[in-house]
Amino acid sequence: MQNNTTRQLTLEQKCALLSGGSTFQTRALPGCGIPAIWLSDGPHGVRKQAGPADHLGINPSEPATCFPTASAVASSWDPALGEEIGRALGQEAAAQDVAVVLGPGLNTKRSPLCGRNFEYFSEDPYLAGKMAAAYIRGIQENGIAACPKHFAANNQELRRMASDSIVDERTLRELYLTNFEIAVTEGKPRSIMTSYNMVNGTYANENLHLLQEILRDTWGFDGAVVTDWGGSNDHVLGVKNGSTLEMPAPGLDSARELCKAVRDGKISEVDINARLEELLTLIDQTTGALEKAPKTIDWDAHRALARKAAAESIVLLKNKGGLLPLDPAAKVAVIGDFAKTPRYQGAGSSLVNAPRVDSFLDVLEASGIQTVGYAQGFDRQGKPDGRLQAQAVELAAKADVVLLFLGLDEVKESEGLDRSDMKLAQNQIDLLLAVHRTNPRLAVILSCGSAVETGWQSHCEALLWAGLGGQAGAGAVLDALTGKVNPAGRLAETWPIHCEDNPSYKNFGTPGRNVEYREGLYVGYRYYQTAGVPVAYPFGYGLSYTTFAYRDLTATPTGVSVTVENTGDRAGDEVVQVYIAKPDAKIFRPAQELKGFARVHLEAGESRTVTIPLDDKAFRYWNDPANRWAVEGGDYEVRVGGSSADIRLTATVAVAPSGDADPYAGLALPHYQGGQVQDVPDEEFAALLGHAIPVAKVAIDRNMTLGEIGHARSPLGWLVHVIHKHLLDKSLASGTPDLNLLFNYNMPLRAIAKMTGGIVSMGMVDALVMELKGFWIIGIVRLLVEFVKNDRANKAMEKRLSEGGRKP
């Protein structure tokens, strides 16, 4: 039902409101009593830019607490901690008059090579969904809005604004939408952000199947759908199919486009009103909440929370001979550039301006640990340096224990850029080997936001993964090393032995617009365990300074109960994990899947009975021909343990069938039946999809990227491509990638009109396309004509909007 405000607005006013007014603000209509609201990045810290604003974290932002990134916090397996972090994010946002926090990020980690994996929770949609729902509840506790992202099937940075995720419906539902389903139905966000990419041929932001049939009709979402910045392709179709707000600031050309579409009958004013109602509700709710919210921040409390979060998330991967916790009497050598200059967050739009960042050397001073000194050890950008290595080796010889800080540099983990491999820089590995020859009592502390190859791990006695631990992560590492904190983090993603072992390896980051999800359901541990592929560290894995025993498992289709005992001599946390398996399944499925978990704290010798519910997602699969969730009846194994590879107890439960026919009857799918999906042939992938594999070709149109314009028929396009490519390669080689160049390289031409504040119209983009097609003079003349036309139309419309009030 329309409210009074909607009824009293003109069509032109309504259409203008459905696009942003500036980089991070909605459009205001003061004469109509409609204020602008702020939206700010905020997956692990609020990034409000009161000055010159950008969407890539290049210009400075207001100070804000930098919490550990999602990839770290997911390793806590603690939704209560996620809710606590979300609450702090919401408080800091409200104190800065930010109405919408653009986060959390929860895309399923299809490949360890995605450059933005540090912003996402897990390879498992159940764990990611539970953590995201907790963040959302915390952020929204004081009335502002969370905006989970990026919906959906957004799993790589390469060509992210013009790629097409080709994925079968079952895989889409079970792996890439279940996380969002949990986040929406349990977290109840007031907004959600669509992704840049297409999903099966239709851009996510105008995808009726995603936005209406699934998000609104099935999950009951009633909030505002926000585009990613520059992610609107067809604004009219987006509004018609469920997209509320186009960001950042495309200018009034978009509004005029909507008005014309209504007049031409392409879209109904009813659709405009529906989207406007969603936006005005968001503005009304958050504006009222901001008026009541405190404008002060307890920086000390949030700093303490950041340290607690980092400590709960640290994963102890190896501890040969009990090297850790450190002997208080041991003399310690600290080696590695990351000990002095920490990697505590990733690069891009999530970049937080932390008021203070600890380094390990800073916190070490007050710890009481005896040190023999610090050596840098290696060049951060990977340049070999024999002098630095020699200094480190000399220092290691003087110590009882060496603490070696290794990790990925800033180039390796950034929005806009995928990784090319999973390796540490060779100079870091060379240093490790040299130090180990001198002093084998060596503990490695890893700083990175995603999995790395660890073929070198036999040359260290202890290995501690610190993730990207936020501004107070160094103190958390110290607490774990000394035993003040007993590490209890568990990996939220599998660490393969080799990058090439990943099931999506041959279909990730490939040339062309299509991204083929040929591996289907078999992502992460679902693949490795089904296909029998050895891994370096399995999903859910993590060591402790104590030990735990399991007993007395009981299970029903609705829940699991198990007693866990701390059998060691110190307090610690265990993460109890519940996996469901059906070894005799007729409908192919992974060997087992996570369906429940609980983190429990136990004092030495203490035991406790833990109860974990099994919900409607425990036994279901998506039956595409029936267009519904189905259940294969029969006996299921309920497996309980400390990781996906450490199952301690098993029970059997009988589950009633839904009565559905086999959706794969008559199809030859041998690779999917056995999980051997690295080399799925075309005909089998097509059978899984239910249609022919789409063929994508580079086309000279609005969606040609700047990285593709070398394929155009224009000398100007060729020149721009050569210059752009040269500058991009130069910035990557320098070790400090230019995010603007990275973003632009993968940006389609139509995004120019969406990112320039109204200076460029879609008519101008079409003129540029004409020029690139070889109509050089006509294209340039048309470009100039469209520029003048757009400028005059903008000024006239701005005047009408500023002077106009509500309809009489």
N, C-alpha and C positions, 0 to 999 in steps of 0.2 A: 504493500500500500504506500502511495506517495505521501511524504510529509508536506507540511505547508511550504517549506523552503523550496522543495523541488517544483511544486505547482506554480510558484511565483517567479521562477526564473525563465528567461527567454531561452530558446533553443541554442542560440549562440553562446550564452553564458554557460549553459550545461555542458556543451561540447568543450569549451575552453577549460573547464574545471577538470576534465579527464586527462589532462597532460600536466606535467610539472611546470612550475613557474621559474625555478632555478635549479642548479645542480642537485641540491638536496632538499628542496622545499616544494610543496604543492603550490598551486596558484591560489591567491587570495582574491576575493571579491568584497572589499570592505563595504561598498554600498549595499551589499546584500547580507551583510553580517557574517560572512564566511572568511575565517582567518586562514592563513597558511600554516602548515605544520612541518616540522623538521623530520626528515628520515636520515639516519646515520648508520654507517657500517658498524658492526658490533659483534661478530662471532665470538671474540675473546677479549673485547675491550671497545669502548665507545670511541668512534673516530668522527667527531664533529668538527667540521672546518668552517669556522666563523669568517675567515678571510677568504682568499682565492681558493675556490673549491675544485676538486677533481675527483674522479672515481677510482683512481689507481693508487692512492696513498702517497702521491709525490709531494704535494704541498703540506705544510705542517697543520696539525690539528690540535684541539684543546687537550690538555693533560687528562689522562684517564688510566686507571689501573689496567695493566696488561696481564691477564690471566693466562695459564697454559692453553695451548691451542687444543682444538677438539680431538685431534689424533692422540694427544697425551691424556686428556681427561677421560676419554673412552676407555683407556687402559685401567682406570680406577674401577670400572664396572660398578659405579656407585651413582645411581640416579639422584639420591639425596644430595650428594655433592654437586651434581649438575644443577639442581634446583637452587642450591645456595649460591652458586656462581651466577646463575640467571638473575636471582634477586639482587645481587650486587650490581650487575650490569644494568638492570632496570632502575635502580636507585641513582646510579651515575648518569644515566641517560636523562632521567627526569630532572635532575639537578641542573642539567645543561639545556633544559626545555626541548629535549628530543622526544618526539611522540612515537616514533617507530624505530625499533632496533632491527637492522637488517641481518638477522641471524636467528638461530644457528644454521650452519651449513651441514647437511646430512646426507649428501649423495653417497651411494654405495661405491666402495673402492673396487672398481673393476680391474684396475691394473696398478701396480706399485709405481708406475712411471708418471701418473698424472701429477702435474706440477702443483696442483692445489690440494693434494691429499692431506696436507697438514691441517686444512680447514674442516676436514670431514671426519666423522667418527670411526667408521668401521667398514670392513668388507661384508659384515653381516647385517641385514636390514632390521632384525629384531633388536639387537643391541643398539644400533644407531637410532632406531625409532624411540626406544625407551629413554635414551639419554637426551634426545632432542625434545621429547615431551616434557622432561623435567626442566630443561633450560627454559622452555616456553612458559611453563607455569611460574617459574621464578621471575622472569622478565615482566610478565603481565600482572604480578601480584599487586602492584600499586596503580594499575589502570592503564598503563601505556601498552603498546602493541609489540609483539614479536613478529618477525617475518621470516619463517624458515625458508631455505633455499637449497638448491635451484631445481625447480620442478619442471621437467624430470629427465632422467636418462642423460644427464650431463656428466660425462666421465673423462673428458680430456680437454686440454687447453688449446691444442692445435685446431685451427679453423673453428673455434667454439661458436662463433657467431653465424656460421654458414655451413655447419656439418649436419648430416642426417643420420640419426641413430636408427639403424635397421635391426629391429629386435622383435622376436615372436611375442605374442600376447601373454603367454604363460610366464616367460622369463620377465617381461615387463612388470607384470602384476606381483610376482613372488619376490623378485630381487630388487627392483628399482622403484616400486611404488609402496611396498609394505612398510618401509621406513617412514614414508610420508603419511601413510594411513594411520600408523600409530601416533605420529606427531600431531596429526590433525584431530583424531578422535579422542585422544587422551590429553593432549596439551591444549586443544581448542584455541589456536592462534587467531588473532584478529586480522592478520594479513598473511599472504604467502607470495613468494617471488618466483616467477617463471624463469626457465632457463633460456639461453640464447639459441640452442640447437633446434633442429627439426626432430620429430619423432615419427618415424615411418612416413616421411614425406610432407608433414605439416609442422610448421613452427609451433613450438610448445605454447607460445603466448596467444595463439589463435586456434589451438587444438580443441575442438568441441569434445572429443572423446575424453581428454584429460580434464579440461576445465569445467565442463558441465556434467557429463555422464558419470565421471568418477568422483571428482573433487566435491562437487555440489550435490548431485543427486544421490550418490552412494554414501559418501562420507558425511554429508550434512554440513559442509563448510558454508558459512554465511558471511564471511569477511570480505576484505578487499584483495584482489589479485593485482600485484604490482609487477611491471616488467623489470627484468634486469636492465642495467643502464645501457641504453641504446639497443635493447633487445626487441623492440617493436618492428615487425615486418609490415603487416597490413593492419593499420590501426582500426579501420572499419570492421574488418573481420574479427579482430581481437575483441573489440567492444561487443560485437554481436554474440561471440561465443564464450564470453565470461571474463575478459580482462578489464580490470577497473581503471588502473592508473598507468599512464605511459610516462616513463622517466628516461632521462633526467629532465630536459627542457627543450622539446622539439620546436617550440615557438607556436605561433597561431596557425601555421599551415595545416597542422593536424586537426585543429578545431574546425577550420573551414572544410577540410576533407570530410569530417563527420557530418557537418551541416548539409553539405551537398549530397552525401549518401542518403540522408533522411529524405531530402527533397526528391531524389531520384528513385526512392523506394528500395534501395539496397539494404537498408536497415530501418527498423522501426524506432520511433521516439520512445516506445515502451522499453526497448533495449537500453537506450541512453538513460532513461529514468532508473532502470534497475541498477546500472553501474553507478549512477550518481548517488543513489540511496546507500550503496555500500561505502562509497567514499565519504559521504556526509556523516554516516554513522561512525566511521573511523575517526573523523575529525572531531565530532561532538564528544565521543567517549574519551579520547586522549586529551583533548583540550581541557575538559573538566578535571581530569586526573592531574594534569600538569599544574593547574591552578592550586591544587591542594598539596602537591608534593613538596617535601623539604628541598631547599636549594643548597644545602650543605652536604658534604661527603665526609664520612669517617675514613680518611685515607689509611690510617693505621690498621683499622679493622679489615679493610679490603686488602691491604698488603699482607696481613696475616693469613687471610683466606687464600690469597694467591700462593703463598708458601705451602699452606696445608694441601691445596689442590695439587700442586706439583709433587709434594711428598707422597700423596696417595696414588699418584699416577706412575711413579718410577717403577720400572720392571727390571728385576735382577735376572739376567739371562744365564749367567754362569758364575760359579763360586767354588772353584776347585780347591780342595783342602781347607775350606773355611777361611780364605784370605780376608774376607769381609765378615763382620765389621772389623775395622782397623784395630790393631793392638794399640792401646793408648801410649805404650812405650816406644812404638815404632818410629823411626825417622823416615820422613816421607819426602820424595821428590815430586814436584808438580810440573808436568810437561804438557805443552800443547797450547796453541793460540786461543782456543776456545775457553781456556781457564781464565784468561785475562779479558778477552773480548767475547762475551757469550753470544751464541745463537739461541735466542729465546723466543723468536716469532718468525713467521714467514714474510714474504714480500708481497706487495699489492694492496688491494683495497682494505685488507684487514690490518694494515700496519697501524699500531697503536703508539701514541706519544706518551710513553710511561714517564711519570714524574721522577722515578729513580729506578735504576736497573743494577742489581747486584752482579758482581763477577765472583767467581770462586776464590780468587785471590783476596778479594775484599772480605768475604766472610771467614776465610781461613785464618786471618790475622787474630781474630778474637776467639778462636776455637780451642786453643791450647794444644793443638797438634804440633809435634816437633817437625819442622821442615828443614831440609838442607838447601832449599832454594827453588827457583822457578826458571824454566827455559822455554822459549817460544816453540822450538822444535821444528816448525815447518812454516812455509809460506801459505797463507790462507787460500790463495787462488790456485794452488797446485804447482807453482814453479819450484823445481828442484833447487835446494840450497844446502850444500854440503856443510857450510859453516854452522848453520842452525842445528843441523842433525848432530854434528860433532859436539856442540855445546850440550845438547840434551843427553847424549850418551855419557859424556863426562860427568854430568850431574847424577844420572841414574846409578853410576858406580858407587856413589857416596851414600845411597839410601838403603833402608831395609825394604821399603815398598815404593813402587812407582805408581803414581796416578797419572794416566795418560788421557788427555782430553782430545777426542777426535770427533769428526762430524762432517756434515755437508755444509758447503758455503752458501752464501745468499743467492748465487746464480742457480743452484740446483733446485731450489724450492721457491717457486714464485708463480703468482697468478700470471697467466698469459704465456707460460713456457713449460712444456713437459720435459721430463728428464729423458736423456738418451740411454741411460744405463742405471744400474743400481749400485755402482761402485763408489767407494771412497776414493779420494784423490790418491794417485800412486805415491806421491811424496809422503803422505800420511802412513801408508802401509809400509813403505821403506823404513820410515822412522820406527814404527812398531817393531819390525824385525830386528833392527839394529839395537834398539833398547833392550829387547828380550834377550839377545845374545849376551848383553852385559849384566842384566838383572832380570831373571825370569819371574820374580815376584812382582807381577805387574797387573794392575786393574785398569781397564779401559772404560771411560765414561763417554757414551755416545750422545751427541746432540744432532738430532735430525727429526723431521716430521713424518717420515715414512720408512718402510723397510729398506735395508741395505744388504748387500752380499757380505757374508762374514766368513769367507774362506780362510781368513787370517786368525780366526778366534782360537786356534790351538796354540797361538803364541801369546796368550794372556791367561792368567789364572782366574780372573774375575772380569765380568762384562756387565755393565750397568747401562740400561737405556734410559736417558733422561728426557727423551722427546724434545719438544720445544716448550720449555717449562715456564715461560712468562718471566716477568720482571724479578720475581723472588725465587726462581728455580735454582739458583746457585746454593742458596741456603738449604733447600730441600735435598739437593745432592749431598751436601755436607752431613745433614741429618741421617741420610741413608748410609753413607760411608762409615759413620761413627757408631751406628746402631741406635742412635736416639729415635730413629724411625725404622721399623722393620718393613722392608720393601714388600708390598702386597699387590702391585700392579700386575695385570695379566694382559698379554698382547691382544689387541682388538683387530689385528690383521696378521695373517700368516707371513713369515719371513722365508721365502724360497731360498734354495741353495744357489741357484743361478737365475738371473733375470729371464733367460730363455725358457725356464720351467713354467712360467706363468701361462695359464690357458689362453689368455687373450693376446699373447705376445705377437703373433703373426697378423693380428687384425687390429692393432693399436697404433695410432700415429701414422697410418698409411696415407699415400697421396690420394687426392680426390676428396669429394664431399661426403661419400658414404662411409659410415663407420659400421661395420658388420659385426654384430654380437653373435658370432658363430658358436661361441662356447656355451651359449644358452644358460642353463641353470648353474653350470659348474664354474663358479667364481670362488677364489680363495680356498678355504679348507674344504668346501663342497667338492672342488675338483681334486685337490691333492689326495684326499682320503678315498674318494671313489675310484680314481685312476691308479692309486697305489704309488704316487710319486713322492719320494722322500723330500723332507723340507729341513731347513736349518733350525727353525723354531716354530712350533705349531700354534695355531689360533688358540687363544685362551691360556697360553703358557706363561709361567713366571715362578721364580724360586722365592724362598723365604729363609729367614734365619731360624725358623722353627719348623716343625713337621706337623702334619694333620692326618688323622685317621677317620674313615667313614664307616658307619654301620647302621643297621636297622632301617633299610630302605623299604618304604611302602609307596605304592603308586596306584593311582586311578586315572581315568581319562580327564579328570578335572584338577589333579594336583599331585605333588610329590612331597613326601616327608622323609627326612634323613637326619641322622645324628652325626655331628662332626665333633671331633675331639682334638684339642691342641696337645700333642704328645711330646712337645719339646720343652725347653727350659726358659722360654721367654714369650711374652705376649705377641700376638700377631693376628693378621686378618687373612681369612681364606675366602676365595671366591668359588662358591659352589655352582657348578654349571650343569644344566640339564639338556641333554640332546635326545632327539627322537629319531628312531630308525625303523625301517620296515624291510628286513633282509629279503623277504619273499614278495616284494612289491611287483604287481603287474604293470602299474603305471610307473615309468622310469622316474627316478628321483635320486638326489645325492645320498651317499652312504648314511649320513646323519646330518641333522640340522639343529642349531641352538633354538630352544623354545622356552627357556627360563633360566634365571640366575639369581643369586643373592650373595652379597658380601657380608661376612659375619666376623665380628671381633671376638677373640677368645684369649683369656689369660692363660698362662702356662698351666696345663693340667685340666683346664675347663672343657666341658662338653656341652653341646646345645643341640636341640632338635630344631631343624630348619624346615619350614614349610614354604614351598614354591608353587604357586598356581599354574595351571596349564589353561590357556585361554582358547578362543575360537581359532587361533592361528596354529595350534599345535599339530594338527593332523591334516589340514586342508591342502589342496592343490587347486590350481586354476584350470577348469575345464573349458577350453575356448569354444568348441562347437556348441556347448550348452550355455555359454556366456554366464557362468556362475562358479562360485567356489564349490568344490566337491570333496568327498572323503572316500578313500578306498577302505573298505571294511576289512577286519581281520585283526591279527595280533601285531602289536607294535612293541618294540623294545624301548624302554625308558632308561637311558644311560646317564649316570651321575658321576661326576668326577672333578678333577682340578684343572683339566684342559680338554681340548678336543681329542688329544692323544693319550690322555691319562684318565681313563674311565675306571672308577673304583668299584661301582656296584651297578647291577642291571636288574630290571624287573620287566615283566610282560603285562601289558594291558590289552584288553579286547575292545575294539572300537567298532561301532555300528556303521554300516555303509550308507552313503547318500543315495545309492541306487543308480548312479550315472553310468552310461556306456563308456567303454574305453575310447578316449578322444583320439588315440593314435592307431586304432584298428585299421589294418590294411596299408599302413605306412612303413616303409623300410627306414629305420632310424638306428642302425647298429652302433654308431659312434655315441649317440646320446644314451642308448641303453646301457653302455658300459662306462660312460664318462670319459672316453678317449677322444677329446674334442679339440685337440690342437690342429688337426688336419681334416676338418669336416669338408667333404666334397660339395660342390655347388648343388647338385641335385638333392642331397640330404638336407642342406640348409634351406633350400626352397621348399622342401616338404614340411620342414618344421614351421616355416613362415606361413605356409598355406597359399603361397603365390610365388611368382618368379622373383628372383633377386633383382631389385631395381638397378638400373645402370645410370650412373651420373656422369655428365660431361661438363667441362667448364663452359659456361655460357656468358656472353657479354650482356649482362643485364644488371638490374639493381642489386643483385646478390653476388656479383663478382667482387672478390676481395681485393684489397690493395696489393696483396701478395700475388694475385693472379693477373694483374693488368699487363704483365709482360706478354700475355696471350692475346691482347687486344690488337686492333689494326691501326693503332695510333702511335706515331713517333713520340708524342707527348707521354702517352702511357708507358712506352718502353723506357723513356728517360726517367720518369718518376720511379718505375720499378727498379732500375739499376741503382739509382741514388739511394732509394729506401733500403734495398738489400745490402748495399755497401755499409750504410750507417748502422744497420741492425747487426751485421756480422762484426763490425768494429766494436760495438758496445758489448756484445757477448764475449768477444775475445778479451776485453778489458777487465772482465770480472764484475762489472757493475752494469747489468743490462738496463737499457732504457725502456721502461715499461710503456711509455707512450709509443715508441717504435714497435714494440711487441704487440700491443693492442691494435695499432693501426694496420699492421701487416695482416692480421687475421680478420679485419673489419670489412664487412661488405659496404659497397658504395651507398646503399640506402641509409646506413647508420650515420653518414655524414649529416643528413637532414635531421636526424634524431639527437645529435650531440652538439649542435652549434648554436643553440639558443634562439633559433628562428632566422639566423642569417641565411641558411641554405634551406630551400624548399625541395619537395619531391620533384617538382617541375624542373628545378635546376639539376637534380640528380639524373633525371631522364635526358636532359640535354647533354650531360657529361657522358652518359651511356651512348648517345648518338655519336658523339665525337669519337669515343673509343671504338665504335663499329666502323669507323673510317670516313664518316661524314664530317670532316674536320671543320670546315668553314661554317656549315649550317649548324653544327653542334655548338660551336663557340658563340655564334650570333644568338642562337636560341638561349644559351646560358646567360648572356647579358640581358636579353629581354626578360627572361624569367626572374633574374635578380631584381630588376627594376619593378617588375610586377609584384613580386613577393614583398619587397620593401614598402611599397605603397599600400598594399593590402594589410600588412602588419600594423602600420601606423594608424590606418583608418579603424581597424578593429580594436586596437589598444585604446583608442580614443573612445569608442563606443562602450567598451567594457569599463573604463575608468569613470565615464560620465553616467553610465546607466545604473539604475537601481533595479528593484524587482518590478515585475509586471504589475500594472494597476489592477 
